[in-house]
Every structure is written in structure tokens, then in C-alpha cells.
């Protein structure tokens, strides 16, 4: 049951069997139906979650009330509102399951206990924050410097399984384009592959 999360963590640190047990005993496994909102704007994020199974997205509402997807998270990814979780301040984001999902959760208390009992986990969370920062910086550069078509191509390179798993309007909101544009470029790419 914990094989994937242990493999994820041991990319950054090594764990003894005793440390693995301490870690897994602190995790809570949540089975969450699709279309469940785990975090709403204005709430304080109380989880850092490792996705064992499923697909989630984080988004915010723009000034016109439209959803703007800022990230997708699938198996072997972590999801949270880092700033809200860390500072225990209200979030600007929503986090929602797109598919039925299984998530291993840490809350602020269990994470603090983990860091006290196994201090080398600081490295794990530092590396996750760095990966998150890299992803966001790369997305910002792509948004500023690339055409919508190139952004879509980059998107399917980074998230090859997402187009089969989520509605086109989620992808459109992530890329900042219309769902009609996504449909058109998908058809164009399908024609090229034939």
C-alpha cells in the first residue's frame, strides 16, 4: 500500500525500516470521490497530500468568476497550498479531485511530528518545494514567451496522460485559451499523426 510513497521519498533520502514505519504510521489514507473540493478560497489548507491514485487540480477564480487552473496533479505527485499550509493563512486556491482519488495526507501536526522524529525529511520537503518552484517558473516563462500552440505542445509533453483524463475546458483554463482552441489543435495534431 505504501510502496509508491516510500519510493517517492527515497529518491531524496534513505529510510530504515523503523523510519518507514514512523512515516507511514503518521499518514492518513483518504479515498475521495471525484468532484470533491478539498480546499476552498478563504480556508486554511490543512493537508499536504501524496496522490496514490487519481487526478486533482488547483485553481483560482479570476475577477470575472472564471476558474483558472494553475496545476494538475496525478499519481506520484504531491498537492497542497504550500503558503496556506505553512503559514496557516487563508488560501487563494481551490483544490478539487477530477477523478476518484486515494491520497496519503499529512496535517500540520503530523508533519511537524515527522520532522521532529526524522529530521532528514526536511530535505524531502525542500526538494518538493524546489520542484514546485521549477514547474511554476517554467510555466510562467512558457506563458510569456510561447505561442498558444507551443504552450499546448509543452503541456502534453509535461502531462502526457492528462488530455485523456480531464475535460478540455480544464486544459483551456490552464493554458489561458478557449476550449475551442484546444479542440482545434488536438484535431490538427491527430491529423499530423495519421
Secondary structure as UniProt FT lines:
FT   HELIX           3..9
FT   TURN            10..12
FT   HELIX           17..26
FT   STRAND          28..32
FT   TURN            34..35
FT   STRAND          37..39
FT   TURN            41..42
FT   STRAND          48..53
FT   STRAND          55..61
FT   TURN            63..64
FT   STRAND          67..74
FT   TURN            75..76
FT   STRAND          78..79
FT   HELIX           82..87
FT   STRAND          94..97
FT   STRAND          101..106
FT   HELIX           108..117
FT   TURN            119..120
FT   HELIX           121..145
FT   HELIX           148..158
FT   TURN            160..161
FT   HELIX           162..165
FT   HELIX           168..175
FT   HELIX           179..193
//
